Amino acid sequence: MRDCLVRKSDVSRSTPIIAVTEAGLPELLDELGDAAKSWCGVNDFTAKASTFQLVPGLSGEGAAVLFAVEETGLPHSFALGGLANALPEGDYHLADGFPDQEQAALGFALSAYAFGRYLSTPGKKRRLAVDADVDLDRLHIVLDGVQLARDLINTPANDLGPEELVAAIQSLFKDHGGSGRIIAGGDLLDENFPMVHAVGRASSRAPRLADFSWGREGDPKVTLVGKGVIFDTGGLNIKPGSSMALMKKDMGGAANVLGLASMIMAANLAVRLRVIVPCVENSISGNAFRPGDILPSRKGLTVEIGNTDAEGRLVLADALALADEETPDLLVDMATLTGAARVALGPDLPPFYTHDDELAEDIAVMAEAANDPLWRMPLWQPYMKYLDSKVADINHINTSGAGFAGSVTAALFLSRFVENTGSWVHFDIFGWTPIDKPGKPAGGEAQGIRCLFDLISERYAGAQ
């Protein structure tokens, strides 16, 4: 995606994209001449917001793209993204006076993404040349992180198993001078990650946990934990085919965490970054964990298994317990955790949960500014009783029988494994865009990480 944004000074010739309103269209067409006016008439272009029209330039020389905006500016931040795959191949630039140029450029680039790993024919290339005052370096950092997240989610599980996922983590940290370790197979039991091992042991591909760090020891500690379930059959509580079709995206939490880590390290933020990702496949075999099993956890709590299709919170619990032992300044976990979150808020608006009101307010402000939608949901303590077990310290699913508050109770379960960290936030993301929209091509999606990058950049800007 970064390749579709360049500096104007690096392009010899490009087609202007001119912002126009319905009210201003007649005056603009008078300036452009009869050919442009005739072309708009033939194509019935009236400058309705978000529509565009390619027209001949002044006196028939060159060409221009008319892009319809509202009187107040862009119809929405990423509206220009609609052009990224609709214009003829070539170079373009935003004409003088085009509103919100940085957001417009970001929307264009985000829309230009295509997952081409398995395609034999490359797609068309369109580039947008930006002015010198657009922070292209930061845009490239953001775009690289988003692309990493999207590429990982879109890669099918036959090519992205636990081993390949931890290899991607290792490669990312090596590129930025970080280091870490990978715990695999039976070593997970030796090092007290029993739930990670239990969820992943039925697969022919051994479970793993990646634990990597970057930055200076004295800087504020920011720890990211991502759910790395590379494919979820549901285990013995096997999913129906319609529910299993998209389960290659069940490592979307890990993918988003890695996208965010990429941004943090590329920007050289003054934080001590740690990334912990349990990487497993929830499969079925004779040694698969079962409903009714009682598992030990790293935290010491015993966990009754109510449903093997709720495996993500189990591997996260062990990983969060590890992260919490270090008491980071900020602990973030991201997971494609519950269908209940999608029922409540749909695919485009992930909920987040935190006890930290100041952090929640900062996230809400940053999310709106970045056009990276997020919505706070409550860690409603009265629902903790839904996780009661008569035979273990806790059940990992709602045992009330009513099936209410699935996303809330999942977050409450995770909260039992975080007790030392003051600022913890859990994101229940979908990690997928069902249909194309500006800035969001259909397929794997980065959710929340542009907001979090801005938040971490600002919160720790003065760290030394």
Disulfide bonds with the S-S distance in Angstrom:
none
